[in-house]
Amino acid sequence: MDHPLIDLIGQAIAKAEKEGAFKDLPGTGKPIPDLHAPGDAVLDRLMRESGAKPQAVTLKAQIAESKARLAKLTGEEARREEMRVLADLELRLSLEMEAMRRYG
């Protein structure tokens, strides 16, 4: 069942369009933000506003930090321990990416 005012609304839009009310609007021809996954729009906005990051992004940053630490280490035991940390982070990232691929 259509809205009772659908015809009136359609006429108002047609009149505005005929009068040029929709010409040169900001954002014309650009994609609508968050349209790619409307169901995720609220979650995306909350994460953006709170500064939260997806787990994969956090793990990639931790991997980069671990690699930088490893490059500076000289002791064999310290390097071995950092390599364990790095391997764990890379495994966690791999699992996270696989989960994202499978479950979107």
C-alpha positions in Angstrom: 0.0 0.0 0.0 1.4 3.4 -1.0 1.6 6.3 1.3 -1.6 8.4 1.0 0.3 11.5 0.0 2.5 9.7 -2.6 0.9 11.5 -5.6 1.2 14.9 -3.9 4.8 14.2 -3.0 5.6 13.1 -6.6 4.0 16.3 -8.0 6.0 18.5 -5.6 9.2 16.7 -6.6 8.4 17.0 -10.4 7.6 20.7 -10.0 10.9 21.4 -8.1 12.9 19.4 -10.7 11.2 21.3 -13.5 12.1 24.6 -11.8 15.7 23.6 -11.5 15.8 23.1 -7.7 18.0 20.1 -8.0 20.7 21.5 -10.3 24.2 22.0 -9.0 23.6 20.4 -5.6 26.7 19.7 -3.5 27.8 16.1 -4.0 26.1 15.6 -7.4 27.6 12.6 -9.1 29.4 11.4 -6.1 28.6 8.2 -4.2 26.4 8.4 -1.1 28.6 7.7 2.0 27.9 4.4 3.8 25.7 3.1 0.9 28.0 0.2 0.2 26.6 -1.6 3.3 23.6 0.1 4.7 23.3 -2.4 7.5 26.8 -1.5 8.7 26.4 2.3 8.4 25.6 2.7 12.1 28.4 0.4 13.2 30.8 2.2 10.9 29.8 5.6 12.2 30.1 4.5 15.9 33.6 3.1 15.2 34.7 6.2 13.4 33.3 8.5 16.2 34.9 6.4 19.0 38.2 6.1 17.2 37.9 2.3 17.1 39.7 0.3 14.5 39.1 -3.1 12.9 41.2 -5.8 14.5 43.1 -6.3 11.2 44.2 -2.7 11.2 45.4 -2.9 14.8 47.3 -6.2 14.1 49.0 -4.7 11.1 50.2 -1.8 13.2 51.5 -4.2 15.9 53.3 -6.2 13.2 55.0 -3.1 11.9 56.1 -2.2 15.5 57.4 -5.7 16.1 59.4 -5.6 12.9 60.9 -2.3 13.9 61.8 -3.6 17.4 63.3 -6.8 15.8 65.5 -4.7 13.5 67.0 -2.9 16.5 67.7 -6.0 18.6 71.1 -7.6 18.7 70.9 -10.3 21.4 70.0 -13.8 20.2 67.5 -14.5 22.9 65.8 -11.1 22.6 65.6 -11.5 18.8 64.1 -15.0 19.2 61.5 -13.8 21.6 60.5 -10.9 19.3 60.3 -13.3 16.4 57.9 -15.4 18.5 55.8 -12.3 19.1 55.9 -11.4 15.4 54.9 -14.9 14.3 52.0 -14.8 16.7 50.8 -11.4 15.4 51.1 -12.6 11.8 49.1 -15.7 12.6 46.4 -13.7 14.3 46.3 -11.3 11.3 46.0 -14.3 8.9 43.1 -15.7 10.9 41.4 -12.4 11.1 41.7 -11.8 7.3 40.4 -15.3 6.6 37.4 -14.7 8.9 36.7 -11.4 7.1 36.9 -13.1 3.7 34.6 -15.9 4.8 32.0 -14.0 6.9 32.4 -10.6 5.3 
